């Protein structure tokens, strides 16, 4: 009867709480380290045993139980450990004790089943005749599952264990608790400190307790039987009997006998039916290290021969055995086959790891390096980890003895990795130009691939016209070459170039990529093209098309084994969610993506920027800057061009919000210059409005006009919804901030700006970009309100006359914007709009005179200030947002902390999140408004931030 631990304890607890209850005997069986002694201690600590005599008995210790070993009259709990070590005399005494258990008594008998003298009989033979009144149960301890191992690792290592490391920890230890704990102790003391990788777990070695156990069991075998255990150690994983015996070098009869003896001595186990090896996989290295070198080499050679007979052949394992056997030629041949098989199956990362390790071996023959290096480069281009690959290839391409064609191919893939996975675009571009020149004569088809890569509009560097020239050369070479996979590769780049520039015919090129999934090489290139097209579609504002392309590209990338393309598409999806307003949980998704790509942070550059823009909108300005700057992981000049422009736009807006106008203008000029050097104006929608505002507020209206004019000329009539909407927004900002022209009045200029803002809002609503729509709608309403003030003239407070329809409409629009910002989670934006609403007299019937009493509850204004304080804004920043004095903000925060019991701003954030106070963002503050809006508008940002 096999039970869980909880169900195993309950019968004993019942027996010990009732002096008339039938006695209970519980057999506890478990392999070494599975927790038998721990369970016995748990039984001893049961509340039911507080007034029960407890007798501990460890068998094989040379002494019997303390005191009388016969039947006892008083209720007694017998805790008997290590029964597998008991001799005949001790077993006879134990039988007598167990057969004489009285009502109200119980016994727990623990043992290792693999070490019992008579398998299956913990009390030895002959069979025991148990008294009829005795309840006999059996509880089989089980190893920990992966979740339990992960929990133990997180507790022991302070939460620094990744899921990948926990999985490897579970695999190596077999989940045996004692081994898990011992290995975690090794990792905890590791220097340098453990960072949570699977490689660190593998490098930790074999814990002393496990090594001593498995080596002592092996040593108990006669010397002639030990080779079968050595064979299991060399193979590593459980193997069928015939394979194990063949590797051992023993004949069939001698090998079978040796295997039986190893099983009896628990030196080996049968983890799976018909397969024999170590119960704990981590034991294999300990035994392997104890085998004499020449014997170990022979075992590896026989292991390689045996594994070659499997179908399919595990070439990676065969290669490792040939290497350990000293068979260099066979080793390199197996490595080549293993890498080819892994790449063909889409397991590019496995191929990369194997080839990196092989090519890093000193003294490798030049011919072997020339054969293996291209395999590494081809897989690395579609894989993720590239640091070591880049180092290996950079060293190899300097080898003058390499054939020119091989060196050119390696340089091509090195350039692709530098520009893509590594985020070192300018350096990668130089390498690609050299590769294109080297390959033109010897392998023109590969030269086409290099030229196509040089046409990328995402990589900083050459102007768009140079990219078009590279693409024209690439198309000509690819068409002449007749290689379908290479034509697909060039088509992928051609479609991306055309789409990113919104050229006519771009979507037709994208459609050509669909359906190219019959040939694996073509499928990988088509997956790249579709994922890149999805990315461009997101930036252009074609979100429905982008969603379809993302689904198709991700599916094809997964089926063709292209993890790098999968990750680029996942980054594009985060941008898609940002612009389409899918903000719930978006911050967490960004942070998870950053954590998952910690080894290659450039892959997460989209996530960094999205997370920064969220922080800005939510008022968490202390976090916004670091996220927008990639937290120092990637230099800004190496970011993809549209991402760099977008990050710059958000950083400019942050500087404007902080009233750092000159710094904002300086950042705007630098970002605009970088965009102009590329000449792809469709990449600038998130930069234009904020750059125009920054230079205009700094007094450089000429530069602001030039920016709008240049962007308009660059975008033209291209089918690029985001760019066209941004152009209208930029014109609105320019109109709002410039001085009236000629005889034009302020009112006319502001109403013209309002119409432009409304036109931009309509364009953003169609895409849809709900956040940009709300920002531009806010701008339209703001201009209407300020125009009304300008029209009223100085000294006109409006009296009690009814508000004009335009004012009513503007106020209603602001209320809609505030709701939209709140629904998105844009705390800061919502608070800013509410502050603008408070500058208007109530347009509905006023409240009763006197301020409402909020007693110990937060007033709407206190809640609003407290929420902004909780995001991390300073008093000065809150004051600028809400048009209050810093002193007033300080008083509101003090009252909020008193009413909530908060001890600090951080504590205030926690209490607001748990108590959910009434939010001022849900409606305007009913307090008395200032009389005018004109001064507020002049003193604060014209395009969103104050």
DAHU-V413502 format. One record per residue. N is the residue number from 1. RES is the residue in three letters. PHI is phi in whole degrees, -180 to 180 (999 if undefined). D_LAST is the distance of its C-alpha to the last C-alpha in whole Angstrom. Layout:
BEGIN
n,res,phi,d_last
N,RES,PHI,D_LAST
N,RES,PHI,D_LAST
END
This chain:
BEGIN
n,res,phi,d_last
1,UNK,999,73
2,UNK,-97,70
3,UNK,-131,67
4,UNK,-76,63
5,UNK,-61,63
6,UNK,-60,62
7,UNK,-71,65
8,UNK,-73,67
9,UNK,-80,67
10,UNK,-62,67
11,UNK,-60,71
12,UNK,-67,72
13,UNK,-62,70
14,UNK,-65,72
15,UNK,-63,75
16,UNK,-85,74
17,UNK,-94,73
18,UNK,-127,76
19,UNK,-66,80
20,UNK,-101,81
21,UNK,-69,79
22,UNK,-64,81
23,UNK,-66,80
24,UNK,-127,77
25,UNK,-117,78
26,UNK,-116,74
27,UNK,-89,75
28,UNK,-114,72
29,UNK,-118,72
30,UNK,-170,69
31,UNK,-67,69
32,UNK,-55,68
33,UNK,87,65
34,UNK,-87,64
35,UNK,107,64
36,UNK,-65,67
37,UNK,-63,68
38,UNK,-64,64
39,UNK,-66,65
40,UNK,-60,68
41,UNK,-66,66
42,UNK,-63,64
43,UNK,-64,68
44,UNK,-64,69
45,UNK,-91,65
46,UNK,-60,66
47,UNK,-55,66
48,UNK,-66,69
49,UNK,-93,71
50,UNK,-60,70
51,UNK,-112,74
52,UNK,-111,75
53,UNK,-65,77
54,UNK,-119,76
55,UNK,-120,78
56,UNK,-100,76
57,UNK,-144,78
58,UNK,-104,77
59,UNK,-72,80
60,UNK,78,81
61,UNK,-88,81
62,UNK,95,84
63,UNK,-135,85
64,UNK,-83,85
65,UNK,-69,83
66,UNK,-65,83
67,UNK,75,86
68,UNK,-65,88
69,UNK,-107,87
70,UNK,-96,89
71,UNK,-62,88
72,UNK,-119,86
73,UNK,-83,86
74,UNK,-76,83
75,UNK,-56,80
76,UNK,-137,79
77,UNK,-109,76
78,UNK,-96,77
79,UNK,-118,75
80,UNK,-112,76
81,UNK,-116,75
82,UNK,57,76
83,UNK,-63,79
84,UNK,-64,79
85,UNK,-98,80
86,UNK,-72,83
87,UNK,-85,87
88,UNK,-61,89
89,UNK,-64,90
90,UNK,-67,87
91,UNK,-65,86
92,UNK,-62,90
93,UNK,-66,88
94,UNK,-66,85
95,UNK,-58,87
96,UNK,-64,89
97,UNK,-62,86
98,UNK,-68,84
99,UNK,-72,87
100,UNK,-107,87
101,UNK,-61,84
102,UNK,-92,84
103,UNK,-54,82
104,UNK,84,79
105,UNK,-109,79
106,UNK,-154,77
107,UNK,-143,77
108,UNK,-121,74
109,UNK,-119,76
110,UNK,-110,73
111,UNK,-163,74
112,UNK,-95,73
113,UNK,-62,75
114,UNK,-73,75
115,UNK,-113,77
116,UNK,-68,80
117,UNK,-59,84
118,UNK,-116,84
119,UNK,-52,81
120,UNK,85,80
121,UNK,-120,82
122,UNK,-63,81
123,UNK,-100,84
124,UNK,75,86
125,UNK,-102,89
126,UNK,-72,91
127,UNK,-54,89
128,UNK,-81,88
129,UNK,-98,89
130,UNK,-83,87
131,UNK,-61,88
132,UNK,-63,87
133,UNK,-79,85
134,UNK,-90,83
135,UNK,-87,79
136,UNK,-114,79
137,UNK,-125,75
138,UNK,-134,73
139,UNK,-125,70
140,UNK,-100,69
141,UNK,-69,66
142,UNK,-124,63
143,UNK,-64,61
144,UNK,-72,57
145,UNK,-83,55
146,UNK,-63,52
147,UNK,-64,50
148,UNK,-67,52
149,UNK,-63,52
150,UNK,-62,48
151,UNK,-64,47
152,UNK,-64,50
153,UNK,-66,48
154,UNK,-64,45
155,UNK,-67,46
156,UNK,-75,49
157,UNK,-109,46
158,UNK,69,43
159,UNK,78,41
160,UNK,-94,42
161,UNK,-96,44
162,UNK,-79,43
163,UNK,-61,44
164,UNK,-63,46
165,UNK,-66,48
166,UNK,-65,49
167,UNK,-63,50
168,UNK,-69,52
169,UNK,-62,53
170,UNK,-66,55
171,UNK,-63,57
172,UNK,-71,58
173,UNK,-90,59
174,UNK,67,60
175,UNK,76,58
176,UNK,-68,61
177,UNK,-54,59
178,UNK,-63,61
179,UNK,-70,60
180,UNK,-59,57
181,UNK,-63,56
182,UNK,-65,58
183,UNK,-69,56
184,UNK,-65,53
185,UNK,-64,55
186,UNK,-64,55
187,UNK,-66,52
188,UNK,-66,50
189,UNK,-94,52
190,UNK,-66,51
191,UNK,-129,50
192,UNK,-66,48
193,UNK,-56,46
194,UNK,-63,46
195,UNK,-109,43
196,UNK,101,44
197,UNK,-102,46
198,UNK,-66,49
199,UNK,-62,50
200,UNK,-67,50
201,UNK,-64,52
202,UNK,-65,55
203,UNK,-83,55
204,UNK,-70,56
205,UNK,87,59
206,UNK,-99,62
207,UNK,-58,62
208,UNK,-57,65
209,UNK,-61,66
210,UNK,-68,66
211,UNK,-59,68
212,UNK,-64,70
213,UNK,-63,71
214,UNK,-72,71
215,UNK,-71,73
216,UNK,-67,76
217,UNK,-67,76
218,UNK,-66,77
219,UNK,-67,79
220,UNK,-70,81
221,UNK,-75,82
222,UNK,-60,85
223,UNK,-52,85
224,UNK,-71,86
225,UNK,-98,83
226,UNK,-67,80
227,UNK,-56,80
228,UNK,-70,78
229,UNK,-72,76
230,UNK,-62,75
231,UNK,-63,74
232,UNK,-62,72
233,UNK,-67,70
234,UNK,-70,70
235,UNK,-70,69
236,UNK,83,66
237,UNK,-100,66
238,UNK,-54,68
239,UNK,-134,71
240,UNK,-63,74
241,UNK,-56,77
242,UNK,-62,79
243,UNK,-65,76
244,UNK,-62,76
245,UNK,-68,80
246,UNK,-63,80
247,UNK,-68,77
248,UNK,-66,79
249,UNK,85,82
250,UNK,-83,84
251,UNK,-69,87
252,UNK,-59,86
253,UNK,-69,88
254,UNK,-66,87
255,UNK,-67,84
256,UNK,-63,84
257,UNK,-63,86
258,UNK,-65,83
259,UNK,-65,80
260,UNK,-61,82
261,UNK,-67,83
262,UNK,-66,79
263,UNK,-68,78
264,UNK,-63,80
265,UNK,-85,79
266,UNK,61,76
267,UNK,-71,75
268,UNK,-127,74
269,UNK,-137,72
270,UNK,-119,72
271,UNK,-60,68
272,UNK,-134,69
273,UNK,-57,72
274,UNK,78,74
275,UNK,-127,72
276,UNK,-124,73
277,UNK,-178,70
278,UNK,-95,69
279,UNK,-62,67
280,UNK,-113,64
281,UNK,-53,63
282,UNK,-66,62
283,UNK,-72,66
284,UNK,-58,67
285,UNK,-60,65
286,UNK,-65,67
287,UNK,-71,71
288,UNK,-59,70
289,UNK,-68,70
290,UNK,-87,73
291,UNK,-81,75
292,UNK,-56,77
293,UNK,-49,75
294,UNK,-60,78
295,UNK,-66,78
296,UNK,-64,75
297,UNK,-63,75
298,UNK,-63,78
299,UNK,-62,76
300,UNK,-65,73
301,UNK,-63,75
302,UNK,-67,76
303,UNK,-64,73
304,UNK,-61,72
305,UNK,-64,75
306,UNK,-66,75
307,UNK,-68,71
308,UNK,-65,72
309,UNK,-84,74
310,UNK,-78,71
311,UNK,-131,70
312,UNK,-73,67
313,UNK,-72,68
314,UNK,-79,65
315,UNK,-62,65
316,UNK,-65,62
317,UNK,-69,64
318,UNK,-60,67
319,UNK,-60,66
320,UNK,-65,65
321,UNK,-69,69
322,UNK,-62,70
323,UNK,-63,68
324,UNK,-67,69
325,UNK,-83,72
326,UNK,82,72
327,UNK,-96,73
328,UNK,-61,70
329,UNK,-62,71
330,UNK,-66,71
331,UNK,-60,68
332,UNK,-66,66
333,UNK,-64,68
334,UNK,-69,66
335,UNK,-61,63
336,UNK,-61,63
337,UNK,-68,64
338,UNK,-64,62
339,UNK,-66,59
340,UNK,-63,60
341,UNK,-65,60
342,UNK,-65,57
343,UNK,-65,55
344,UNK,-64,57
345,UNK,-88,56
346,UNK,84,52
347,UNK,-94,52
348,UNK,-66,51
349,UNK,-66,49
350,UNK,-64,53
351,UNK,-63,54
352,UNK,-61,52
353,UNK,-60,53
354,UNK,-64,56
355,UNK,-71,56
356,UNK,-59,54
357,UNK,-64,56
358,UNK,-69,59
359,UNK,-70,58
360,UNK,-82,57
361,UNK,-72,61
362,UNK,-63,63
363,UNK,76,66
364,UNK,-67,65
365,UNK,-58,67
366,UNK,-54,65
367,UNK,-65,67
368,UNK,-67,65
369,UNK,-61,62
370,UNK,-66,62
371,UNK,-82,62
372,UNK,-86,60
373,UNK,-59,57
374,UNK,-62,56
375,UNK,-62,56
376,UNK,-61,54
377,UNK,-63,51
378,UNK,-64,52
379,UNK,-74,51
380,UNK,-66,48
381,UNK,-63,46
382,UNK,-103,46
383,UNK,-91,45
384,UNK,-112,43
385,UNK,-74,44
386,UNK,-134,44
387,UNK,-56,44
388,UNK,-68,48
389,UNK,-60,49
390,UNK,-60,47
391,UNK,-63,49
392,UNK,-64,52
393,UNK,-68,52
394,UNK,-61,51
395,UNK,-73,54
396,UNK,-68,56
397,UNK,-68,55
398,UNK,-83,56
399,UNK,-77,60
400,UNK,-67,62
401,UNK,-80,64
402,UNK,-68,62
403,UNK,-60,63
404,UNK,-54,61
405,UNK,-64,60
406,UNK,-67,59
407,UNK,-63,57
408,UNK,-65,55
409,UNK,-64,54
410,UNK,-64,53
411,UNK,-66,51
412,UNK,-59,49
413,UNK,-68,49
414,UNK,-62,47
415,UNK,-63,45
416,UNK,-63,44
417,UNK,-67,43
418,UNK,-61,41
419,UNK,-76,39
420,UNK,-99,38
421,UNK,-61,39
422,UNK,-89,38
423,UNK,69,35
424,UNK,-110,37
425,UNK,-57,37
426,UNK,-59,38
427,UNK,-65,41
428,UNK,-63,42
429,UNK,-63,42
430,UNK,-62,44
431,UNK,-65,46
432,UNK,-66,46
433,UNK,-64,47
434,UNK,-64,50
435,UNK,-62,51
436,UNK,-60,51
437,UNK,-67,53
438,UNK,-67,56
439,UNK,-88,56
440,UNK,-55,57
441,UNK,-85,60
442,UNK,-91,61
443,UNK,-146,59
444,UNK,-60,57
445,UNK,-65,56
446,UNK,-70,54
447,UNK,-62,53
448,UNK,-62,51
449,UNK,-64,49
450,UNK,-65,48
451,UNK,-65,47
452,UNK,-62,45
453,UNK,-64,43
454,UNK,-71,42
455,UNK,-89,41
456,UNK,-62,38
457,UNK,-86,35
458,UNK,-79,33
459,UNK,-79,34
460,UNK,-60,33
461,UNK,139,35
462,UNK,-56,37
463,UNK,-68,36
464,UNK,-58,36
465,UNK,-66,40
466,UNK,-66,41
467,UNK,-63,40
468,UNK,-67,42
469,UNK,-66,45
470,UNK,-60,46
471,UNK,-67,45
472,UNK,-61,48
473,UNK,-65,50
474,UNK,-65,50
475,UNK,-63,51
476,UNK,-63,54
477,UNK,-67,55
478,UNK,-67,54
479,UNK,-64,56
480,UNK,-74,59
481,UNK,-74,59
482,UNK,76,60
483,UNK,-87,58
484,UNK,-65,56
485,UNK,-64,54
486,UNK,-73,53
487,UNK,-64,52
488,UNK,-67,50
489,UNK,-63,48
490,UNK,-67,48
491,UNK,-60,47
492,UNK,-59,44
493,UNK,-70,43
494,UNK,-63,43
495,UNK,-62,42
496,UNK,-66,38
497,UNK,-61,38
498,UNK,-66,39
499,UNK,-71,36
500,UNK,-64,34
501,UNK,-95,34
502,UNK,56,34
503,UNK,-74,38
504,UNK,-60,40
505,UNK,85,43
506,UNK,-63,40
507,UNK,-68,41
508,UNK,-66,45
509,UNK,-64,45
510,UNK,-64,43
511,UNK,-63,45
512,UNK,-63,48
513,UNK,-75,47
514,UNK,-67,48
515,UNK,88,51
516,UNK,-89,52
517,UNK,-126,52
518,UNK,-81,56
519,UNK,-95,56
520,UNK,-57,55
521,UNK,-66,54
522,UNK,-67,52
523,UNK,-62,50
524,UNK,-64,48
525,UNK,-71,47
526,UNK,-66,47
527,UNK,-61,44
528,UNK,-61,43
529,UNK,-63,42
530,UNK,-68,41
531,UNK,-65,38
532,UNK,-66,37
533,UNK,-65,37
534,UNK,-61,35
535,UNK,-61,33
536,UNK,-63,32
537,UNK,-63,32
538,UNK,-63,29
539,UNK,-64,27
540,UNK,-76,28
541,UNK,102,27
542,UNK,-94,31
543,UNK,-77,31
544,UNK,-65,34
545,UNK,-64,36
546,UNK,-61,34
547,UNK,-63,35
548,UNK,-66,39
549,UNK,-66,39
550,UNK,-62,37
551,UNK,-62,40
552,UNK,-68,43
553,UNK,-66,42
554,UNK,-64,41
555,UNK,-63,45
556,UNK,-69,46
557,UNK,-64,45
558,UNK,-67,46
559,UNK,-72,50
560,UNK,-97,50
561,UNK,71,49
562,UNK,-128,46
563,UNK,-63,43
564,UNK,-62,41
565,UNK,-66,40
566,UNK,-58,40
567,UNK,-69,37
568,UNK,-65,35
569,UNK,-68,35
570,UNK,-66,34
571,UNK,-64,31
572,UNK,-63,31
573,UNK,-65,31
574,UNK,-63,28
575,UNK,-63,26
576,UNK,-59,27
577,UNK,-67,26
578,UNK,-62,23
579,UNK,-71,22
580,UNK,-89,25
581,UNK,81,23
582,UNK,-89,26
583,UNK,-90,23
584,UNK,-63,26
585,UNK,76,27
586,UNK,-67,26
587,UNK,-61,25
588,UNK,-66,28
589,UNK,-65,30
590,UNK,-64,28
591,UNK,-66,29
592,UNK,-64,32
593,UNK,-65,32
594,UNK,-63,31
595,UNK,-65,34
596,UNK,-69,37
597,UNK,-114,36
598,UNK,-58,36
599,UNK,-73,39
600,UNK,-134,37
601,UNK,-60,33
602,UNK,-61,33
603,UNK,-63,34
604,UNK,-100,31
605,UNK,-60,28
606,UNK,-60,27
607,UNK,-63,27
608,UNK,-59,25
609,UNK,-69,22
610,UNK,-61,22
611,UNK,-63,22
612,UNK,-68,19
613,UNK,-67,17
614,UNK,-62,18
615,UNK,-61,17
616,UNK,-64,13
617,UNK,-65,13
618,UNK,-87,15
619,UNK,84,13
620,UNK,-89,16
621,UNK,-69,14
622,UNK,-64,17
623,UNK,-92,19
624,UNK,-59,17
625,UNK,-57,18
626,UNK,-59,21
627,UNK,-65,22
628,UNK,-64,20
629,UNK,-93,23
630,UNK,65,26
631,UNK,50,26
632,UNK,78,28
633,UNK,-81,31
634,UNK,-137,30
635,UNK,-69,29
636,UNK,-55,26
637,UNK,-70,29
638,UNK,-97,31
639,UNK,-68,29
640,UNK,-53,30
641,UNK,-54,28
642,UNK,-66,26
643,UNK,-71,25
644,UNK,-63,24
645,UNK,-66,22
646,UNK,-68,20
647,UNK,-62,20
648,UNK,-65,18
649,UNK,-59,16
650,UNK,-67,14
651,UNK,-67,15
652,UNK,-64,13
653,UNK,-62,10
654,UNK,-63,10
655,UNK,-65,10
656,UNK,-63,7
657,UNK,-62,5
658,UNK,-89,8
659,UNK,66,8
660,UNK,-97,11
661,UNK,-67,11
662,UNK,-64,15
663,UNK,-64,15
664,UNK,-63,13
665,UNK,-65,16
666,UNK,-64,19
667,UNK,-65,18
668,UNK,-64,18
669,UNK,-63,21
670,UNK,-65,23
671,UNK,-66,22
672,UNK,-66,23
673,UNK,-61,26
674,UNK,-63,27
675,UNK,-68,26
676,UNK,-66,28
677,UNK,-64,31
678,UNK,-83,32
679,UNK,79,31
680,UNK,-99,31
681,UNK,-72,28
682,UNK,-66,28
683,UNK,-88,26
684,UNK,-107,23
685,UNK,-60,21
686,UNK,-84,18
687,UNK,-99,18
688,UNK,-53,18
689,UNK,-60,15
690,UNK,-76,13
691,UNK,-66,15
692,UNK,-62,16
693,UNK,-63,12
694,UNK,-62,12
695,UNK,-72,16
696,UNK,-68,15
697,UNK,-69,12
698,UNK,-81,15
699,UNK,96,17
700,UNK,-99,19
701,UNK,-68,19
702,UNK,-63,23
703,UNK,-63,22
704,UNK,-63,19
705,UNK,-61,22
706,UNK,-63,24
707,UNK,-60,22
708,UNK,-65,22
709,UNK,-65,26
710,UNK,-64,27
711,UNK,-65,25
712,UNK,-62,27
713,UNK,-67,30
714,UNK,-70,30
715,UNK,-83,30
716,UNK,57,32
717,UNK,-103,33
718,UNK,-62,33
719,UNK,-82,33
720,UNK,-139,30
721,UNK,-54,28
722,UNK,-66,24
723,UNK,-68,25
724,UNK,-65,25
725,UNK,-66,23
726,UNK,-65,20
727,UNK,-62,22
728,UNK,-63,21
729,UNK,-60,17
730,UNK,-60,18
731,UNK,-65,19
732,UNK,-63,17
733,UNK,-62,14
734,UNK,-62,17
735,UNK,-66,18
736,UNK,-68,14
737,UNK,-92,14
738,UNK,-82,17
739,UNK,-75,19
740,UNK,-58,22
741,UNK,-93,25
742,UNK,59,28
743,UNK,-89,29
744,UNK,-64,26
745,UNK,-86,24
746,UNK,-54,20
747,UNK,-59,21
748,UNK,-65,23
749,UNK,-62,21
750,UNK,-68,18
751,UNK,-69,20
752,UNK,-65,21
753,UNK,-63,18
754,UNK,-61,18
755,UNK,-64,21
756,UNK,-66,20
757,UNK,-61,17
758,UNK,-63,20
759,UNK,-64,23
760,UNK,-65,20
761,UNK,-61,20
762,UNK,-64,24
763,UNK,-65,24
764,UNK,-70,22
765,UNK,-67,24
766,UNK,-70,27
767,UNK,-60,27
768,UNK,-100,25
769,UNK,-124,22
770,UNK,-61,20
771,UNK,-70,17
772,UNK,-64,17
773,UNK,-61,18
774,UNK,-67,16
775,UNK,-64,13
776,UNK,-75,15
777,UNK,-64,16
778,UNK,-60,12
779,UNK,-60,12
780,UNK,-63,15
781,UNK,-65,15
782,UNK,-61,12
783,UNK,-65,14
784,UNK,-64,17
785,UNK,-65,16
786,UNK,-68,15
787,UNK,-64,18
788,UNK,-64,20
789,UNK,-64,19
790,UNK,-64,20
791,UNK,-74,23
792,UNK,-69,24
793,UNK,86,24
794,UNK,-65,23
795,UNK,83,25
796,UNK,-88,25
797,UNK,-91,24
798,UNK,90,25
799,UNK,54,28
800,UNK,-107,29
801,UNK,-68,30
802,UNK,-67,29
803,UNK,-69,25
804,UNK,-64,26
805,UNK,-58,26
806,UNK,-63,23
807,UNK,-68,21
808,UNK,-58,23
809,UNK,-65,22
810,UNK,-66,18
811,UNK,-64,18
812,UNK,-62,21
813,UNK,-65,19
814,UNK,-64,15
815,UNK,-64,18
816,UNK,-64,19
817,UNK,-61,16
818,UNK,-61,15
819,UNK,-64,19
820,UNK,-63,19
821,UNK,-62,16
822,UNK,-63,18
823,UNK,-63,21
824,UNK,-71,20
825,UNK,102,19
826,UNK,-84,15
827,UNK,-59,14
828,UNK,-65,11
829,UNK,-63,10
830,UNK,-63,12
831,UNK,-64,11
832,UNK,-65,8
833,UNK,-68,10
834,UNK,-62,12
835,UNK,-63,10
836,UNK,-68,10
837,UNK,-62,14
838,UNK,-69,15
839,UNK,-79,14
840,UNK,-102,17
841,UNK,-66,21
842,UNK,-55,22
843,UNK,-89,24
844,UNK,-108,27
845,UNK,-57,29
846,UNK,-68,28
847,UNK,-77,29
848,UNK,-61,31
849,UNK,-64,31
850,UNK,89,30
851,UNK,-81,27
852,UNK,-69,29
853,UNK,-92,30
854,UNK,-106,29
855,UNK,47,32
856,UNK,-94,31
857,UNK,-92,29
858,UNK,-71,25
859,UNK,-72,23
860,UNK,-54,21
861,UNK,-68,18
862,UNK,-62,20
863,UNK,-64,20
864,UNK,-65,16
865,UNK,-64,15
866,UNK,-62,18
867,UNK,-64,18
868,UNK,-69,14
869,UNK,-64,16
870,UNK,-67,19
871,UNK,-76,17
872,UNK,113,17
873,UNK,-67,13
874,UNK,-78,14
875,UNK,-58,14
876,UNK,-64,12
877,UNK,-69,9
878,UNK,-66,10
879,UNK,-60,10
880,UNK,-65,6
881,UNK,-67,6
882,UNK,-100,9
883,UNK,58,9
884,UNK,-123,12
885,UNK,-85,14
886,UNK,-55,15
887,UNK,-64,18
888,UNK,-63,17
889,UNK,-60,16
890,UNK,-59,19
891,UNK,-67,21
892,UNK,-62,20
893,UNK,-65,20
894,UNK,-62,24
895,UNK,-68,25
896,UNK,-64,24
897,UNK,-67,26
898,UNK,-66,29
899,UNK,-70,29
900,UNK,-91,29
901,UNK,79,31
902,UNK,-71,29
903,UNK,-98,30
904,UNK,-160,26
905,UNK,-64,23
906,UNK,-64,25
907,UNK,-67,27
908,UNK,-62,25
909,UNK,-60,23
910,UNK,-64,27
911,UNK,-69,28
912,UNK,-66,25
913,UNK,-71,26
914,UNK,-95,30
915,UNK,-96,30
916,UNK,50,27
917,UNK,-69,26
918,UNK,-58,25
919,UNK,-101,21
920,UNK,-69,18
921,UNK,-75,17
922,UNK,-84,21
923,UNK,-178,20
924,UNK,-69,18
925,UNK,-66,19
926,UNK,-78,22
927,UNK,-63,21
928,UNK,-65,21
929,UNK,-86,18
930,UNK,-63,17
931,UNK,-77,19
932,UNK,-133,16
933,UNK,-110,13
934,UNK,-59,14
935,UNK,-65,12
936,UNK,-58,9
937,UNK,-65,9
938,UNK,-72,10
939,UNK,-85,8
940,UNK,-126,4
941,UNK,-61,4
942,UNK,-85,7
943,UNK,-126,8
944,UNK,129,7
945,UNK,-74,4
946,UNK,-72,0
END
